[in-house]
Amino acid sequence: MITVIGSINMDLIGTTARLPAPGETVSGSDFTTAPGGKGANQALAARRAGASTKMVGATGNDAFAAEALALLEAAGTDLGGVRGLEGATGIALILVGGDGENVIVVIPGANGQVSAQDASDAVAAMSSGDTVLLQMEIPEAAVRAALEASRARGVRSILNIAPLTDAVERLAPLADIVIANETEFARLSGRPVEALAEVKAELEALHDRSGQCLIITLGGDGVLWARDGRSGHVPSLKIAPVDTVGAGDTFCGYLAQGLDAGMAFEEAVRRAAAAGALACLTPGAQPSIPLAEDVDARL
């Protein structure tokens, strides 16, 4: 069983031939809306990967609330841990350029009211050996409470340290597994590097110091990992990306499902990397998350 404690958003997505520079105005081509939020994205990915999944978080009482939960509900996700609050549902403003890259502004709304008590109660309902999946789009106190309760209860904790905040340096040491992209990992290691070999060396050094399982997602360069004194690299599928929004969340959800199901670690990373790549082929965060049969067909 996987419990995801995290954000629930509506994504407002505009596409343009190229992303604007600061102060510049460019013409867009399309506008769409889609359910999003890093927590909800990862919960849907875990569910589509094959896991029994519970979502814990909050929405507002506005017109976006039901739409933000629609795909989770359709997939059969347990929404009993989602509170409806006065005010606005979380919003993400997303611009996608012609090369598939994006810029995102997140307005927390109800996500900012997810409490430490919400997180503690969610973990208290879990069993030893279950998996809790967390991100950084809810308050630090809630993430900390979930991580501390998980350690006490024997629940596997996975923390995706995105979006990057000052709290990651305080929270990351509390997790069993930490997932980061290159920029986020540089905050943990304290030394930005560019070459793949240098990133791998920094990953191994931090793993030696912390003893944690550490995973770095590298986009088209695949995934680096370090666990139990070993490290490895999983290459990405060769694709032509349409939209990279949600790729990292897809990876996290698929990895959580694989580990929760007892899959061998390297196999779980490889499957999650394939799922993250396939998520880049369709616009939007949640609409792009592939089904398990489509991922397995590419392995």
Helices and strands as residue ranges (DSSP letters): E 2-5, E 9-16, E 28-36, H 38-49, E 53-59, H 64-75, E 78-84, E 90-96, E 102-107, G 109-113, H 116-124, E 131-134, H 140-153, E 156-160, H 168-171, G 172-174, E 177-181, H 182-189, H 196-210, E 213-217, G 219-221, E 223-227, E 230-234, H 247-260, H 265-278, G 279-281, H 292-297
